Amino acid sequence: MFFATWLDETSDLRSELFGLNQYANTATASGLPGLVAVDEEASEPSVATVRNYMAGLSRPLGYPVALDETGRVADGYGVQDQPWFVLTSSRGKILWDHDGWLPVSKLTAAVRKALG
């Protein structure tokens, strides 16, 4: 899932990030692919903005958060907006993508459907 901290201006980013803990737990219990959040640091004012935002969360997230410092990772996955979800196969083929937040139940259903 690609995101940027400035999403806090248009959505309840903290709530959305914490809500994805439920998907991470479901994925672990159900054998679904795990979640990795990728901050598009290239679209942030500075890396300090990202670090301060993450440090200011009231509790840790249940999944890793990475930084895409140049935007090349997002470009490689065809990211066109924020947030952007991408499901890839073990060989790197994009199986599914989605623009915007999803309730965890819909995210889980979409992942299951894409995996066939």
C-alpha positions as CSV (number, residue, x, y, z in Angstrom):
1,M,0.0,0.0,0.0
2,F,1.5,3.3,-1.1
3,F,0.7,6.4,0.8
4,A,2.1,9.8,2.0
5,T,1.6,11.6,5.3
6,W,-0.1,14.5,3.6
7,L,-3.1,12.3,3.2
8,D,-3.9,13.4,6.7
9,E,-5.2,16.6,5.1
10,T,-7.9,14.7,3.2
11,S,-8.6,11.6,5.2
12,D,-8.1,10.2,8.7
13,L,-4.7,8.7,7.9
14,R,-4.0,7.4,11.4
15,S,-7.3,5.6,11.6
16,E,-6.8,4.1,8.1
17,L,-3.2,2.9,9.0
18,F,-4.4,1.4,12.3
19,G,-7.4,-0.2,10.6
20,L,-5.0,-2.0,8.3
21,N,-3.7,-3.8,11.4
22,Q,-6.8,-5.9,11.1
23,Y,-5.9,-6.9,7.5
24,A,-2.3,-7.8,8.7
25,N,-3.8,-10.0,11.4
26,T,-6.3,-11.7,9.0
27,A,-3.5,-12.2,6.5
28,T,-1.3,-14.0,9.0
29,A,-4.1,-16.2,10.3
30,S,-5.5,-17.0,6.8
31,G,-2.3,-17.4,4.8
32,L,-3.0,-14.3,2.7
33,P,-0.1,-12.1,1.5
34,G,1.1,-9.7,4.2
35,L,0.9,-5.9,4.0
36,V,3.8,-3.5,3.5
37,A,3.1,0.2,3.6
38,V,5.4,2.3,1.4
39,D,5.6,6.1,2.0
40,E,6.3,8.0,-1.1
41,E,8.9,10.1,0.6
42,A,9.7,11.8,-2.7
43,S,6.3,13.6,-2.4
44,E,6.9,14.6,1.3
45,P,8.5,17.9,2.4
46,S,11.3,15.9,4.0
47,V,12.2,12.5,5.4
48,A,11.9,14.1,8.8
49,T,8.2,14.7,8.1
50,V,7.7,11.0,7.6
51,R,9.7,10.0,10.6
52,N,8.0,12.5,12.9
53,Y,4.6,11.3,11.7
54,M,5.3,7.7,12.3
55,A,6.9,8.4,15.7
56,G,3.8,10.4,16.7
57,L,1.5,7.4,16.3
58,S,0.0,6.3,19.6
59,R,1.0,2.7,19.0
60,P,3.1,0.7,16.5
61,L,1.6,-0.6,13.3
62,G,1.3,-4.3,12.8
63,Y,3.1,-4.3,9.5
64,P,6.3,-2.8,8.1
65,V,6.6,0.7,6.6
66,A,9.2,1.4,4.0
67,L,10.3,4.7,2.3
68,D,10.3,5.1,-1.4
69,E,12.9,7.9,-1.5
70,T,12.9,8.6,-5.2
71,G,9.5,7.5,-6.3
72,R,11.0,4.8,-8.5
73,V,9.3,2.0,-6.6
74,A,5.9,3.6,-7.0
75,D,6.6,4.2,-10.6
76,G,7.5,0.5,-11.1
77,Y,4.2,-0.5,-9.6
78,G,2.2,2.0,-11.7
79,V,1.1,4.0,-8.7
80,Q,-1.1,6.9,-9.9
81,D,-2.6,8.3,-6.7
82,Q,-2.6,8.1,-2.9
83,P,-3.4,5.7,-1.3
84,W,-2.7,3.0,-3.8
85,F,-3.0,-0.7,-3.1
86,V,-1.1,-3.2,-5.2
87,L,-1.1,-7.0,-5.0
88,T,1.7,-8.8,-6.8
89,S,2.5,-12.4,-7.4
90,S,5.7,-14.0,-6.1
91,R,7.2,-13.3,-9.6
92,G,6.3,-9.6,-9.4
93,K,3.3,-9.6,-11.7
94,I,0.6,-7.1,-10.7
95,L,-2.5,-9.2,-9.9
96,W,-4.7,-6.3,-8.6
97,D,-4.5,-2.6,-7.8
98,H,-6.9,-0.1,-6.3
99,D,-7.0,3.6,-5.9
100,G,-8.3,4.8,-2.5
101,W,-9.0,3.5,1.0
102,L,-11.0,0.2,1.3
103,P,-12.8,-1.2,4.3
104,V,-10.7,-4.2,5.5
105,S,-13.5,-6.6,4.6
106,K,-13.4,-5.4,1.0
107,L,-9.6,-5.4,0.9
108,T,-9.5,-9.0,2.1
109,A,-12.2,-10.1,-0.4
110,A,-10.4,-8.4,-3.2
111,V,-7.1,-10.1,-2.3
112,R,-8.8,-13.5,-2.1
113,K,-10.5,-12.9,-5.5
114,A,-7.3,-11.8,-7.2
115,L,-5.5,-14.9,-5.9
116,G,-8.2,-17.1,-7.4
